[in-house]
């Protein structure tokens, strides 16, 4: 799936989950309103009482979204979960309890399940939204981890004058030797190949690979070689 299609799918899931939750809460409000009227609440009290119940479900859901976005610990997410689940339980009880038997029409199980569907649907929308949010964050984290090493390895190396090499058998002053461009090219190729395969490359491994390609250099030049090809701190991812 390309990035544009994936983004469109995520937006569609978010929109559907929000609309489904809003519709479910509206049905839940109607059921709780009937419960309030049946239990002798009238006027503004009957209209506001359902909000006192479903507000816990809505606030708990919003708090959980914030918790996952900000990376709260499992202990910090206990209270949002407790609030949402408490609101869900009370809302289900109120919606089921408002169903009353009519003359010659007893309340059956299907009636109670239908009444309980609305708050459960709102909570299901929360669960889907949280799952999508969690997977999106994990995908973004994976993308950052895989792309960050490429910036380090493919950064332009310092000027050639930083690294002056001489063959190990040369007894002259190393500072007077000319840069070994073939060694640098082979070192860059080794580092890029390791990065493409997702391997961690140490300076010791780089030295072994270079010597396997026929290059000769003293060990005290290894750090300069590594710095010249962008292999910092001894390893590259």
C-alpha positions as CSV (number, residue, x, y, z in Angstrom):
1,X,0.0,0.0,0.0
2,X,1.4,3.4,-1.0
3,X,1.6,6.3,1.4
4,X,-1.4,8.2,-0.2
5,X,-3.7,5.2,-0.1
6,X,-2.7,4.3,3.5
7,X,-3.3,7.9,4.6
8,X,-6.8,8.0,2.9
9,X,-7.7,4.7,4.6
10,X,-6.7,6.0,8.0
11,X,-8.8,9.2,7.5
12,X,-11.7,7.1,6.4
13,X,-11.4,4.8,9.5
14,X,-11.2,7.9,11.8
15,X,-14.3,9.5,10.2
16,X,-16.4,6.3,10.3
17,X,-15.4,5.7,13.9
18,X,-16.3,9.3,15.0
19,X,-19.6,9.2,13.1
20,X,-20.5,5.8,14.5
21,X,-19.6,6.8,18.0
22,X,-21.7,10.0,17.7
23,X,-24.7,8.1,16.4
24,X,-24.4,5.5,19.1
25,X,-24.2,8.1,21.8
26,X,-27.3,9.8,20.4
27,X,-29.2,6.5,20.7
28,X,-27.8,6.0,24.2
29,X,-29.0,9.5,25.1
30,X,-32.6,8.6,24.0
31,X,-32.6,5.4,26.0
32,X,-31.3,7.2,29.1
33,X,-33.8,10.0,28.7
34,X,-36.6,7.4,28.7
35,X,-35.2,6.0,31.9
36,X,-35.1,9.4,33.5
37,X,-38.7,10.2,32.5
38,X,-39.8,6.8,33.8
39,X,-38.1,7.5,37.2
40,X,-39.9,10.8,37.8
41,X,-37.5,13.3,36.3
42,X,-39.0,16.0,34.2
43,X,-38.0,19.0,32.2
44,X,-34.4,20.0,32.1
45,X,-33.5,17.3,34.7
46,X,-34.7,14.6,32.4
47,X,-32.8,16.2,29.4
48,X,-29.6,16.7,31.3
49,X,-29.5,13.4,33.2
50,X,-28.3,11.2,30.3
51,X,-25.4,13.6,29.8
52,X,-24.3,12.9,33.4
53,X,-23.9,9.2,32.4
54,X,-22.5,9.3,28.9
55,X,-20.1,12.1,29.8
56,X,-17.9,9.5,31.6
57,X,-17.7,7.3,28.5
58,X,-16.9,10.3,26.3
59,X,-14.3,11.8,28.6
60,X,-12.7,8.4,29.2
61,X,-12.4,7.9,25.5
62,X,-10.9,11.3,24.8
63,X,-8.4,10.8,27.7
64,X,-7.3,7.5,26.3
65,X,-6.6,9.1,22.9
66,X,-4.5,11.8,24.6
67,X,-2.8,9.1,26.6
68,X,-1.8,7.1,23.5
69,X,-0.7,10.3,21.6
70,X,1.5,11.5,24.5
71,X,2.8,8.1,25.3
72,X,1.5,7.7,28.9
73,X,2.7,4.7,30.8
74,X,0.4,1.8,31.5
75,X,-0.1,3.0,35.1
76,X,-1.2,6.4,34.0
77,X,-3.7,4.9,31.6
78,X,-5.5,3.1,34.4
79,X,-7.8,6.0,35.3
80,X,-8.9,6.9,31.7
81,X,-9.7,3.2,31.2
82,X,-11.6,3.0,34.5
83,X,-13.6,6.1,33.7
84,X,-14.5,4.8,30.2
85,X,-15.5,1.4,31.4
86,X,-17.5,2.8,34.3
87,X,-19.4,5.1,31.9
88,X,-20.0,2.1,29.6
89,X,-21.3,-0.1,32.4
90,X,-23.7,2.5,33.8
91,X,-24.8,3.5,30.3
92,X,-25.6,-0.1,29.3
93,X,-27.5,-0.6,32.6
94,X,-29.6,2.5,32.0
95,X,-30.3,1.7,28.4
96,X,-31.3,-1.9,29.3
97,X,-33.3,-0.8,32.3
98,X,-35.5,1.6,30.5
99,X,-37.1,-1.2,28.5
100,X,-40.5,-1.7,30.0
101,X,-43.0,-4.5,29.3
102,X,-46.2,-3.4,27.4
103,X,-49.6,-5.1,27.7
104,X,-49.3,-8.7,26.3
105,X,-45.8,-7.9,25.2
106,X,-43.2,-9.1,27.7
107,X,-39.6,-7.9,27.5
108,X,-37.5,-10.5,25.8
109,X,-33.7,-10.9,25.5
110,X,-33.6,-9.4,22.0
111,X,-35.1,-6.2,23.4
112,X,-32.5,-5.8,26.0
113,X,-29.6,-6.6,23.6
114,X,-31.0,-4.0,21.2
115,X,-31.0,-1.4,24.0
116,X,-27.5,-2.3,25.1
117,X,-26.1,-2.0,21.5
118,X,-25.8,1.8,21.5
119,X,-23.2,2.3,24.3
120,X,-21.4,-0.9,23.2
121,X,-21.1,0.5,19.7
122,X,-19.7,3.7,21.0
123,X,-17.1,1.8,23.0
124,X,-16.3,-0.4,19.9
125,X,-15.6,2.8,17.9
126,X,-13.1,3.8,20.7
127,X,-11.4,0.4,20.5
128,X,-10.9,0.6,16.7
129,X,-9.7,4.2,16.9
130,X,-7.2,3.3,19.6
131,X,-5.9,0.3,17.6
132,X,-5.4,2.4,14.5
133,X,-3.7,5.1,16.5
134,X,-1.4,2.5,18.2
135,X,-0.4,0.8,14.9
136,X,0.2,4.2,13.2
137,X,2.5,5.3,16.0
138,X,4.4,2.0,15.7
139,X,4.7,2.4,11.9
140,X,6.0,5.9,12.3
141,X,8.5,4.8,14.9
142,X,9.8,2.1,12.6
143,X,10.1,4.5,9.7
144,X,12.2,6.9,11.8
145,X,14.5,4.1,13.0
146,X,15.1,2.8,9.5
147,X,15.6,6.2,7.9
148,X,17.8,7.8,10.6
149,X,20.9,5.6,9.9
150,X,20.9,6.5,6.2
151,X,21.4,10.1,7.1
152,X,24.5,9.2,9.1
153,X,26.0,6.8,6.5
154,X,25.3,8.8,3.4
155,X,26.5,12.1,4.8
156,X,29.3,13.6,2.7
157,X,32.7,12.6,4.1
158,X,35.2,15.2,5.2
159,X,37.7,16.7,2.8
160,X,40.3,14.1,1.7
161,X,43.1,16.0,3.5
162,X,41.7,14.8,6.8
163,X,42.8,11.3,6.0
164,X,46.4,10.8,4.8
165,X,47.4,7.2,4.4
166,X,50.5,5.3,3.5
167,X,51.1,1.6,2.9
168,X,52.2,-0.3,6.1
169,X,55.6,-1.2,4.5
170,X,56.4,2.5,3.8
171,X,58.8,3.8,6.4
172,X,58.3,7.4,5.5
173,X,56.3,10.0,7.5
174,X,52.6,9.2,7.4
175,X,51.7,12.8,7.2
176,X,53.5,13.1,3.9
177,X,51.6,10.3,2.2
178,X,48.9,11.0,-0.4
179,X,45.2,10.1,0.3
180,X,44.3,6.5,-0.8
181,X,41.1,7.2,-2.8
182,X,40.6,3.5,-3.6
183,X,40.6,2.7,0.1
184,X,38.0,5.5,0.8
185,X,35.8,4.2,-2.1
186,X,35.9,0.7,-0.8
187,X,35.2,1.8,2.8
188,X,32.2,3.9,1.7
189,X,30.8,0.9,-0.3
190,X,31.2,-1.4,2.8
191,X,29.4,1.0,5.1
192,X,26.5,1.6,2.6
193,X,26.1,-2.1,2.0
194,X,25.9,-2.8,5.7
195,X,23.3,0.0,6.2
196,X,21.2,-1.3,3.3
197,X,21.1,-4.8,4.9
198,X,20.2,-3.3,8.3
199,X,23.4,-4.5,9.9
200,X,25.5,-2.9,12.6
201,X,29.1,-2.2,11.4
202,X,31.9,-1.7,13.9
203,X,35.2,-0.1,13.1
204,X,36.9,-3.5,13.7
205,X,34.6,-5.1,11.2
206,X,35.3,-2.3,8.7
207,X,39.1,-2.8,9.1
208,X,38.7,-6.6,8.5
209,X,36.6,-6.0,5.4
210,X,39.1,-3.5,4.0
211,X,42.1,-5.8,4.6
212,X,40.1,-8.5,3.0
213,X,40.0,-6.2,-0.1
214,X,43.8,-6.0,-0.1
215,X,44.3,-2.7,1.7
216,X,47.1,-2.3,4.2
217,X,47.1,0.4,7.0
218,X,48.2,0.6,10.6
219,X,45.6,0.3,13.3
220,X,46.1,3.9,14.6
221,X,44.6,5.1,11.2
222,X,41.4,3.1,11.7
223,X,39.5,5.9,13.5
224,X,40.4,8.4,10.7
225,X,39.1,6.0,8.1
226,X,35.9,5.5,10.0
227,X,35.3,9.3,10.4
228,X,36.1,9.9,6.8
229,X,33.3,7.6,5.6
230,X,30.7,8.8,8.2
231,X,31.1,5.8,10.6
232,X,30.9,7.6,13.9
233,X,31.0,6.3,17.5
234,X,32.4,3.0,16.4
235,X,29.3,1.6,14.8
236,X,26.7,2.3,12.2
237,X,23.2,0.8,12.0
